[in-house]
Amino acid sequence: MTSNITSEFQDSVVLVTGGVSSIGREISCAFARAGAKVSINYYSNSEGAESLAEDFEREGVAYLLSQGDVGEQATVKSLVDRTMEKFGRIDILINNSGIHRDGMVWKLPMEGWEEALRVNLTAPFTCIREVLPHMRRQGFGRIATISSIVAYTGVIGAANYAAAKAGLAGLTRSVALEAASRNVTVNLLVLGYMALGMGARLTCENREQVLSKIPAGRFGNVDDIVHAMFFLTSRNAGYVTGQTLHINGGMYMGA
């Protein structure tokens, strides 16, 4: 990453949901290395949160860690309020939190359907709703939400997850229209199969099957995500909003 890209994040305030584990942790650390102040939400990974806090303390990072379920409105309001109280502003929101409640449709209980939508779709909406007044008031904001390739290709056993992630596209476009006049951009990053996160859940056999369908011949890595994230949340990307960016090595090339 070139210094002229990362230097603009110096002292920016970045709020990351699901920011302790896997991809979320890598995103949190990338912004921290770029000089940002980071407010990180996590649900249950206390051990990961402690480890991340130790790293940030050692490196002198300005940070805030908040535990809670972002599928709950009260949790999101508290998260945003605490971030504003500590840092005074929120420049960037990264909606990264997500869950899987796998099951074939005819076996999937309604609780599994509702939980997937609550965390994967309603939580990003609630986070956006809570941060937008602050971003509008300060005349600047960048919102980036993580979606998944399965929202576009479908996947056996995860109709709830795919449906929730697909809903993020409509949410992104609509909010982008509402927020553009106040210099707030809203974009969607759709991840393909990565070496961490969803890709790590694959069996060895499934990994080989998936890999054979990726034209780039490899799974995605952290840099693939971070480079795209840095661009979409930069000041230079002020004319890019309501867009869906697919990061999948050519596995899916639809709109």
GUZA-400503 format. One record per atom (N, C-alpha, C): residue in one letter; x, y, z. Coordinates in steps of 0.001 Angstrom, whole numbers, plus 500000, padded with zeros to 6 digits. Atoms other than C-alpha are relative to their C-alpha. Example, Ala and Ser with C-alpha at 12.3 -4.5 7.8 and 13.67 -1.06 7.14 Angstrom:
A500890498810500000/A512300495500507800/A500900501200500000/S499180498810499940/S513670498940507140/S499230501090500730/
***
This chain:
M500835498816500000/M500000500000500000/M500871501235500000/T499161498816500086/T501478503337498998/T499637500984501088/S500202499123498861/S501906505963501677/S498984501086499713/N500939498924500289/N499863508604499844/N498552499536500124/I501350500520499798/I496807506316500076/I499711499863501492/T500260500275498594/T497170505287503699/T500112501238500872/S499782498841499139/S498308508672505043/S498717500781500239/E501231499240499824/E494858510157504544/E499112499444501111/F500781500578498915/F493466507815507199/F500552500369501373/Q499418499578498736/Q495698509351509869/Q498965500773500812/D500944499387499059/D493433510236512811/D498536499916499569/S501396500266500333/S490277509190510939/S499425499032501030/V500657500913499062/V487739507377513099/V499214498965499200/V500583501101500764/V486735503982511737/V499265499066500958/L500816500925499211/L483935501867513182/L499837498705499220/V500050501308500657/V484149498153512339/V499157499045500830/T500775501022499298/T481476495626513285/T500585498626499679/G499382501314500192/G482611492046513746/G501486500153499741/G498629499609500315/G486105493496513912/G501095499294500759/V499009500696499188/V487868490996516162/V500499498728499339/S499649501308500558/S487882487745514179/S500196500062498494/S499874500272501426/S489091486693510752/S500139501272499162/I499908498855500916/I488477489267507996/I499824501311500747/G500223498777499249/G487153491846510447/G501241500461500744/R498765499651499292/R490344491716512480/R501034500581499040/E499022499515500975/E492480492172509376/E499656501419499540/I500424498659500397/I490426495204508329/I500298500997501116/S499742499126498860/S490660496711511819/S501485500325500116/C498552499808499878/C494411496219511933/C500558500830498847/A499523499237501152/A494900497628508431/A499747501493500205/F500282498588499743/F493178500890509356/F500845500533501150/A499163499581498877/A495072501013512642/A501426500281499537/R498648499786500524/R498387500637510797/R500081501264499160/A500033498790500818/A497297503494508535/A499829501259500844/G500070498848499110/G497000505734511586/G498614500373500464/A501370499688499606/A493241505595512117/A499755499632501465/K500540500390498712/K491459505485515433/K498871499013499719/V500940501054500349/V489403502321515486/V499071499658501158/S501014500458499059/S486176501462517282/S499489498674499478/I500232501363500475/I485578497738517094/I498940499313500846/N501027500805499347/N482510495714517908/N500311498518499822/Y499917501447500132/Y482592491993518619/Y498865499397500808/Y501151500642499351/Y479967489518519734/Y500404499119501177/S499722500967498945/S481496486658521707/S501468499608500133/N498606500430499993/N485209486260520932/N500828500849500968/S499291499217498983/S486548487656524210/S501504499779499944/E498568500303500086/E489888485905523779/E500640500784498849/G499487499236501134/G490335487493520355/G500041501481500300/A500032498578499641/A489349490884521745/A501171500349500912/E498879499759499099/E491938490618524517/E501323500011499243/S498783500067500808/S494612489635522017/S500167501255499150/L499948498804500829/L493733492533519738/L500325501222500846/A499726498876499099/A493735494976522658/A501475500037500388/E498582500062499654/E497198493789523660/E500862500508498851/D499244499535501171/D498479494360520134/D499888501506499846/F500215498562500165/F496941497823519958/F500703500796501099/E499305499319498902/E498313498792523375/E501501500062499717/R498568500065500283/R501778497695522339/R500393500951498873/E499700499170501168/E501576499645519071/E499519501439500148/G500434498629499766/G500038502774520582/G498801500424499177/V501189499706500800/V496786502558518616/V498899500569500893/A501179499483499309/A493837504682519720/A498812499130499609/Y501038500973500330/Y491010502176519983/Y498924499960501061/L501106500278499091/L487710501256521569/L499448498639499634/L500577501325500209/L486423497705521979/L498652499926500698/S501342500098499443/S482712497078522506/S499424498630499693/Q500610501311500178/Q481048493719523055/Q498487500159499902/G501446499961500100/G477475493164521938/G499506499477498667/D500667500533501184/D475041491828519371/D499460501160499172/V500440498871500826/V474678494386516565/V498657499729499333/G501355500275500444/G471458492647515628/G498965500635500907/E500871499327499043/E470006494492518627/E500183501510499882/Q499937498549500186/Q469159498169518183/Q500711500695501159/A499389499366498831/A470222499068521733/A501521499865499976/T498562500216500093/T473663497567521138/T500630500977499021/V499463499097501029/V474187499613517993/V500006501441500492/K500061498627499486/K473055502842519635/K501099500241501019/S498935499879499003/S475427502234522543/S501373500052499339/L498731500041500715/L478273501420520153/L500314501348499365/V499802498715500658/V477808504627518182/V500180501107501034/D499885498981498954/D477302506740521313/D501373499952500667/R498691500140499353/R480461505361522941/R501121500470499076/T498988499572500965/T482452505959519763/T500038501521499895/M500075498546500078/M481246509556519513/M500542500635501286/E499527499460498725/E481960510145523197/E501517499948500095/K498542500166499886/K485524508852522911/K500764500773498934/F499232499432501109/F486544510171519489/F499397501265499391/G500602498762500473/G484071512939518685/G499456499985498593/R500492500098501372/R483274511773515168/R500089498556499530/I499868501290500680/I482821508744512931/I500128500306498513/D499741499711501404/D484359509021509475/D499641498840499088/I500157501197500839/I484068505462508224/I499274498921500792/L500693501159499427/L481662502625508946/L500250498800499111/I499812501264500709/I482596499085507942/I499026498981500593/N500956501030499572/N479641496689508197/N500555498630499616/N499353501274500282/N481412493360508491/N499378498819500735/S500518501101499199/S479520491332511079/S499077499104499181/G500851500943500721/G477761488209509850/G499990498647500681/I500102501350499435/I476596484738510825/I499471499031498953/H500562501086500809/H475759481412509207/H499049499190500873/R500941500936499370/R472710479353510168/R499550499038498907/D500194500830501181/D472960476646507523/D498906498950500198/G501011501048500001/G470211474220506603/G499215500027498701/M500841500060501185/M468219473025503623/M498666500677500302/V501187499180499780/V465103475170503149/V498891499234500709/W501118500742499409/W462630472420504022/W500301499512501419/K499643500374498633/K464540471716507246/K500328501210500878/L499551498811499287/L465445475266508212/L498878500553500884/P501029499420499135/P463513476478511272/P499889501503499765/M500199498566500191/M462059479970511128/M501007500817500806/E499013499290499186/E464465480962513890/E501321500165499247/G498768499916500778/G467386480181511570/G499903501021498888/W500237498988501043/W465880482298508804/W500050501408500598/E500107498675499392/E465092485225511089/E501327500472500589/E498711499623499420/E468470485165512847/E500979500441498920/A499108499634501095/A470360485255509544/A499670501390499460/L500384498680500488/L468370488255508347/L500263501088501038/R499802499006498933/R468627490000511707/R501449500475500070/V498587499640499851/V472423489897511843/V500633500431498678/N499342499721501279/N473341489949508145/N499392501157499223/L500661498919500751/L470834492537506915/L499483501112500908/T500540498966499123/T469038494333509745/T501111500724500759/A498909499359499259/A472265494979511683/A500716501067499165/P499406498930500805/P473957496839508784/P499077501200499832/F500954498895500102/F470776498873508306/F500005500845501274/T500041499275498732/T470706499782512003/T501276500805500220/C498731499279499866/C474392500731512020/C500021501231499095/I500043498876500930/I473922502917508957/I499067501081500526/R500973499034499500/R470854504561510465/R500564500804501166/E499467499309498829/E472733505416513662/E501180500917499676/V498830499161500296/V475913506805512063/V499694501133499023/L500260499003501035/L474320508776509231/L499752501410500537/P500170498624499504/P473144511745511335/P501323500684500323/H498692499430499671/H476723512241512545/H500790500321498725/M499283499770501249/M478208511895509063/M499395501170499224/R500671498895500683/R475625514253507565/R500351501334500658/R499705498769499266/R476321516820510268/R501436500476499719/Q498611499614500233/Q480081516740509671/Q500326500169498524/G499810499800501436/G479657516751505886/G500985499054499365/F499098501016500562/F481711513635505295/F499701498650500630/G500131501351499484/G481359509905505614/G500221498975498909/R499811501121500917/R482258506605504014/R499418498754500669/I500612501224499499/I480172503471504478/I500287498874499011/A499714501165500837/A481320500105503149/A499472498760500713/T500625501193499426/T479415496872503709/T500514498763499278/I499493501252500557/I480707493352503205/I498835499072499658/S500970501003500435/S478542490977501183/S500762498764499512/S499403501273500395/S479191487559499672/S499579499603498596/I500271500497501344/I479371485975496251/I498768499100499964/V501148500917500005/V476695483494497326/V498674500747499863/A501205499207500225/A474170486335497212/A499657500068498519/Y500178499896501447/Y474625486254493433/Y499994498634499318/T499936501333500604/T475361482583492738/T499051499008500667/G500745500980499212/G473254480926495439/G500942498942500546/V499198501081499444/V474545478073497543/V499061499049500733/I500840501012499342/I473028474838498784/I500157500094501514/G499983500034498544/G472075474930502435/G500131501344500688/A499837498686499375/A472335478674502975/A499116501044499329/A500927499058500632/A469274480298501420/A499793501233500865/N500194498862499089/N468867482492504491/N501173500977499918/Y498792499178500088/Y472450483761504334/Y500062500725498659/A499953499410501341/A472301484335500570/A498952501093499840/A501070499009500112/A468981486182500815/A500344501269500764/A499641498833499194/A470222488461503586/A501105500801499326/K498896499308500655/K473446489268501753/K499553500660498697/A500529499392501220/A471520489925498534/A499259501293500326/G500733498807499599/G469361492436500396/G500890501206500220/L499075498899499766/L472452494516501126/L500206500865498755/A499823499227501232/A472640495563497472/A498940501089499895/G501065499010500040/G469262497287497586/G500154501049501088/L499752499075498903/L470066498831500950/L501080501003499627/T498876499143500375/T473357500194499635/T499584501063498991/R500383499050501052/R471855501800496531/R499051501065500524/S500984499053499487/S468963503399498373/S500638501014500947/V499359499090499061/V471080504840501175/V500983500916499274/A499073499163500776/A473634506079498643/A499276501198499416/L500791498899500540/L470911508177497023/L499656501016501083/E500411499124498912/E469809509584500357/E501159500790500590/A498866499411499285/A473313510414501619/A500943500813499125/A499000499432500907/A475137511686498523/A500158501511500145/S499927498539499962/S474293515366498970/S500830500523501162/R499198499591498835/R476204515440502281/R501403499396499964/N498651500543500170/N479423513919500880/N500190498704500784/V499939501318499375/V478625510490502325/V499798498958498908/T500119501052501008/T479276507519500041/T499681498670500670/V500443501289499472/V477806504056500503/V500239498952498914/N499645500997501001/N479261501051498689/N500025498595500588/L500078501403499608/L479175497262498776/L501198499240499441/L498914500888500422/L482135494881498656/L499496498568500078/V500496501365500054/V481121491411497543/V501196499054499901/L498828500864499940/L483729488858498557/L499715498631499413/G500031501375500462/G484351485650496716/G500596499093501057/Y499428500953499047/Y486088482693498306/Y501400500448500399/M498749499498499460/M488893483926500524/M500741498900500761/A499204500968499253/A491709482058502232/A499623499999501478/L500524499932498644/L490087483150505501/L498526500327499908/G501435499743500047/G486488483707506491/G499251498805499430/M500843501045500557/M484009481729504398/M500826498890499359/G499161501004500660/G486753479966502440/G500601499010500970/A499395500877499003/A488211478556505628/A499025498934500490/R501009500966499564/R484933476697506265/R499897498798499057/L500114501060500999/L485340474525503169/L500810498770500388/T499213501224499848/T486424470904503363/T501064499974498915/C498922500105500990/C489548469912501452/C499443499689498611/E500598500370501282/E487429468329498740/E499271501184499373/N500729498847500509/N485200471369498413/N500931501133499578/R499033498961500363/R488203473676498347/R500523499771498590/E499490500313501337/E489529471897495277/E498938500270498942/Q501093499756500951/Q486133472078493576/Q499809501486499752/V500176498549500130/V485777475793494273/V501176500618499268/L498802499436500607/L489358476561493294/L500015499792498490/S500016500292501439/S488824474939489895/S499093500953499231/K500942499083500641/K486093477521489197/K500454501461500070/I499498498631499866/I488200480597490008/I501045500257498924/P499050499753501087/P489909481949486857/P501370500461500483/A498711499522499499/A492619483644488933/A500848498876500575/G499250501161499547/G493597480205490204/G500407500017501453/R499658499947498579/R493728481124493868/R498827500568500791/F500957499353499119/F491632482118496846/F500466501427500278/G499641498627499683/G491525485774497800/G500749500093501313/N499265499795498758/N493766487161500511/N499654501351500620/V500308498781499252/V493707490003502985/V500274501248499174/D499660498811500790/D495439492472500668/D498951500289498931/D501040499800501014/D492779491925498013/D498823500782500584/I501110499319499336/I490159493086500494/I500396501402500425/V499587498725499417/V492116495888502137/V500244501065498936/H499761499019501068/H493218497568498898/H498678500579499506/A501311499534500460/A489615497748497735/A499315500842501068/M500609499270498894/M488421498879501159/M500603501385500148/F499331498707499873/F490997501646501347/F499561500960498896/F500429499116501090/F489989502985497947/F498586500521500245/L501397499603499871/L486239503012498589/L499744500910501195/T500195499153498821/T486648504702501975/T500907501227499993/S499101498849500087/S489176507286500804/S499244501241499545/R500578498749500477/R488432510938500099/R500028500065498483/N499906500003501457/N489505510316496510/N498839499277499331/A501116500768500559/A486484508044496052/A498663500699500231/G501214499255499701/G483949510791496706/G498949499960498909/Y500953500075501114/Y482330510298493286/Y499586498557499721/V500350501412500138/V481926506542493766/V499029499643501112/T500977500337498975/T478711505666495566/T498881499159499404/G501056500903500444/G475936503091495366/G500509498858499144/Q499390500995500885/Q478350500686493702/Q500215498658500698/T499719501349499533/T478874496953494058/T501312499540499378/L498687500426500471/L482496495837493812/L500202498526500336/H499785501435499810/H483032492115493275/H501492499702500087/I498592500378499777/I486314490722494626/I500025498483500061/N500147501459500019/N486357487100493496/N500892499272498998/G499079500665500921/G489171486403491039/G499382499582498691/G500655500320501271/G486739486260488113/G498984498878500085/M500933501124499855/M484515483536489552/M498582500410499640/Y501331499473500371/Y481440485727489103/Y500193501379499396/M499790498736500706/M481250488610486622/M498682500706499660/G501276499365500260/G477602489631486751/G499941501399500556/A500167498616499544/A476230493062487631/A499886500038501515/
***
